[in-house]
Amino acid sequence: MARVTEQGYAPNLSEEEIERVGRDPFLIAYAFRDRSRRTVVTTEVSRPKKQRANRHIPDVCDALGVLHCNTYDLIRALDFSTQGRR
């Protein structure tokens, strides 16, 4: 968690910023522990100019070498379909 918060967001976040970040660092830290087998799925899009507690999940993941994708990428990767197979 400390590494995700310090390297992904900022090393000296205030209490207010930590509240704003919310639970995202927990999700990213879980994926960080096994980067070769875990991917964070998010609806957020990259906003590289955002700083500190305002950073988006894809940008924090990129900074830490954690794989990430959006919901549509996940559906494609799982070959999910709502249509019956024949």
Rosetta blueprint (number, residue, H / E / L):
1 M L
2 A H
3 R H
4 V H
5 T H
6 E H
7 Q H
8 G H
9 Y H
10 A L
11 P L
12 N L
13 L L
14 S L
15 E H
16 E H
17 E H
18 I H
19 E H
20 R H
21 V H
22 G L
23 R L
24 D H
25 P H
26 F H
27 L H
28 I H
29 A H
30 Y H
31 A H
32 F H
33 R L
34 D L
35 R L
36 S L
37 R L
38 R L
39 T E
40 V E
41 V E
42 T L
43 T L
44 E L
45 V L
46 S L
47 R L
48 P L
49 K L
50 K L
51 Q L
52 R H
53 A H
54 N H
55 R L
56 H L
57 I H
58 P H
59 D H
60 V H
61 C H
62 D H
63 A H
64 L H
65 G L
66 V L
67 L E
68 H E
69 C E
70 N L
71 T H
72 Y H
73 D H
74 L H
75 I H
76 R H
77 A H
78 L L
79 D L
80 F L
81 S L
82 T L
83 Q L
84 G L
85 R L
86 R L
